[in-house]
Amino acid sequence: MLDTLAPTDPILLLAVVDGHYSEIPSDVRGWFGLSKDNRVELTLPSTLQRSEFFEPLVKDIQRAPNHFVDGMKRKLRVLEELPLAPPLEPRKPTAAELAIQTENDQRVITLLKYRLGPILTELKRKFKRFTKRATEEYNFDAVIVPSVEPVIPSTPSRIPPVNGVIDVTSTNAQEGVLPETQPDDPIINGIVHHHDEPALEQQQQMQYIQLPPLFDIDLEKMQLELFKGRYLTPQDFLDDVGKMLHNADVRSYEDMDRLYKAQAMFTATQVSIQEFDPQFRLE
């Protein structure tokens, strides 16, 4: 490109040197001639020079808008109240991710069936009573258990024989016992006619308690649920055992031995499930 230039064409050569001019090689210095007018030295500004340079800018920043020469009072803007933005929708998994998740879930369910099978077999061997259908073991009809509170009769007073006749109709008259005199008992010619009321003395206060509902669950039914893959977590399996304990507890007044065995079965199930790997239970 330089060969195309004529000897009389002016050329501007600009160079920036990070250092002193004397450090430049002599042949390079010859490109710029010997005159000092061809060199401009840029020195670092002092602190005072920096302050003087930025002072107008700092004053303009601190000045209010209406204090400028061409400033004018402006009406304050009223910002529009915008509604809150709705939350972002969760990212939907792709078809490939759903397929991987489904495969993993099926693997976990299969492994859970493999781990729960021996536990259920051992429960059926040790607690054969709970293999019987719950509808045959318990009466699922609404059961109301009466709570009997007998009425305590008042203490009669024994009277000594005196002149006159005391006519009572209760069986205590033969023992010389006088029941409490009621205000309505008539007194005729010094004779107290006291009529006992056996119906009131034999009346019992009955309180009826509605028992909680029972669960139709047994070990054989749990075996079927396990085969169908209905148990997704170990806790689901333990909850069904807890339902059998609930049934035995509700009907404990019928058979306490059944309740003790149900408690032992529930404890054995808890211990077996606690032996599972924590990561497996989390999955």
Secondary structure, 3 states (H helix, E strand, C coil): CHHHCCCCCCCCCCCCCCCCHHHCCHHHHHHHCCCHHHCCCCCCCCHHHHHHHHHHHHHHHHCCHHHCCCCCCCCCCCCCCCCCCCCCCCCCCCHHHHHHHHHHHHHHHHHHHHHHHHHHHHHHHHCHHHHCCHHHHCCCCCCEEEEEEECCCCCCEECCCCCCCEEECCHHHHHCEECCCCCCCCEECCEEEECCCHHHHCCEEEEEEECCCCCCCCHHHHHHHHHCCCCCCHHHHHHHHHHHHHHHHHCCCCCHHHHHHHHHHHHHHHHHHHCCCHHHHHC
